[in-house]
């Protein structure tokens, strides 16, 4: 399982609607959001994904949409 990077944690904790959903979703769902964000190769892509994640979580989305899923071996990040 991945650990949420600082920039994602700060964005979630500073957005009440996103935080409520984040606290309610499963650890596996959190892992998918984290992996989706950190899998962006460029800083610009990562920042865009954080913004999208906050928007989607705030809207109640529980998992990233249209993404193949975490490809990292479990237990490694």
Sine and cosine of phi, psi and omega as CSV:
sin_phi,cos_phi,sin_psi,cos_psi,sin_omega,cos_omega
0.00,0.00,0.61,-0.79,0.01,-1.00
-0.99,0.11,0.46,-0.89,0.14,-0.99
-0.99,-0.13,0.67,-0.74,0.01,-1.00
-0.91,0.42,0.80,-0.60,0.05,-1.00
-0.94,0.35,0.36,-0.93,-0.09,-1.00
-0.82,0.58,-0.71,0.71,-0.05,-1.00
-0.89,0.45,-0.61,0.79,0.04,-1.00
-0.94,0.33,-0.70,0.72,0.03,-1.00
-0.85,0.53,-0.70,0.72,-0.01,-1.00
-0.91,0.42,-0.65,0.76,0.01,-1.00
-0.91,0.42,-0.67,0.74,0.00,-1.00
-0.92,0.40,-0.74,0.68,-0.07,-1.00
-0.93,0.37,-0.37,0.93,0.00,-1.00
-1.00,-0.06,0.06,1.00,0.01,-1.00
-0.83,-0.56,0.99,-0.14,-0.13,-0.99
-0.79,0.61,-0.71,0.71,-0.01,-1.00
-0.89,0.45,-0.67,0.75,0.02,-1.00
-0.91,0.40,-0.64,0.77,-0.02,-1.00
-0.89,0.46,-0.66,0.75,0.00,-1.00
-0.88,0.48,-0.71,0.70,0.01,-1.00
-0.92,0.39,-0.68,0.73,0.00,-1.00
-0.83,0.55,-0.68,0.73,0.00,-1.00
-0.93,0.36,-0.41,0.91,-0.07,-1.00
-1.00,-0.01,-0.36,0.93,-0.05,-1.00
-0.99,0.16,0.29,-0.96,-0.03,-1.00
-0.96,0.29,0.34,-0.94,0.09,-1.00
-0.85,0.53,-0.58,0.82,0.03,-1.00
-0.91,0.42,-0.67,0.75,0.04,-1.00
-0.90,0.43,-0.66,0.75,0.06,-1.00
-0.87,0.50,-0.68,0.73,0.00,-1.00
-0.86,0.51,-0.63,0.77,0.01,-1.00
-0.91,0.42,-0.68,0.73,0.06,-1.00
-0.87,0.49,-0.72,0.69,-0.02,-1.00
-0.88,0.48,-0.74,0.67,-0.03,-1.00
-0.88,0.47,-0.66,0.75,0.02,-1.00
-0.86,0.52,-0.69,0.73,0.00,-1.00
-0.92,0.39,-0.75,0.66,-0.11,-0.99
-0.98,0.21,-0.21,0.98,0.01,-1.00
-0.98,0.19,-0.16,0.99,0.10,-0.99
-0.92,0.40,0.77,-0.64,-0.09,-1.00
-0.98,0.21,-0.53,0.85,-0.04,-1.00
-0.97,-0.25,0.48,-0.88,0.02,-1.00
-0.85,0.52,-0.62,0.78,0.01,-1.00
-0.88,0.47,-0.68,0.73,0.02,-1.00
-0.90,0.44,-0.70,0.71,0.01,-1.00
-0.87,0.49,-0.70,0.71,0.01,-1.00
-0.89,0.45,-0.66,0.76,0.05,-1.00
-0.89,0.46,-0.67,0.74,0.00,-1.00
-0.91,0.41,-0.60,0.80,0.06,-1.00
-0.89,0.46,-0.72,0.70,0.02,-1.00
-0.87,0.50,-0.70,0.72,0.01,-1.00
-0.91,0.41,-0.66,0.76,0.01,-1.00
-0.87,0.49,-0.69,0.72,0.00,-1.00
-0.89,0.45,-0.69,0.73,0.01,-1.00
-0.89,0.46,-0.72,0.69,-0.04,-1.00
-0.94,0.34,-0.67,0.75,0.07,-1.00
-0.89,0.47,-0.66,0.75,0.01,-1.00
-0.88,0.47,-0.50,0.86,0.02,-1.00
-1.00,0.08,-0.02,1.00,0.06,-1.00
0.98,-0.17,0.00,1.00,0.01,-1.00
-0.93,0.36,0.75,-0.66,-0.12,-0.99
-0.99,-0.13,-0.30,0.95,0.02,-1.00
-0.58,-0.81,0.46,-0.89,0.05,-1.00
-0.89,0.45,0.66,-0.75,-0.03,-1.00
-1.00,-0.09,0.54,-0.84,0.13,-0.99
0.86,0.51,0.68,0.73,0.00,-1.00
-0.72,-0.69,0.68,-0.73,-0.10,-0.99
-0.91,0.41,-0.35,0.94,-0.01,-1.00
0.95,-0.30,0.13,-0.99,-0.05,-1.00
-0.91,0.41,0.79,-0.62,0.02,-1.00
-0.97,-0.24,-0.03,1.00,0.00,-1.00
-0.98,0.22,0.60,-0.80,0.10,-0.99
-0.87,0.49,0.64,-0.76,0.00,-1.00
-0.85,0.53,0.59,-0.80,0.04,-1.00
1.00,0.04,-0.04,1.00,0.01,-1.00
-0.84,-0.54,0.53,-0.85,0.06,-1.00
-0.63,-0.77,0.00,0.00,0.00,0.00
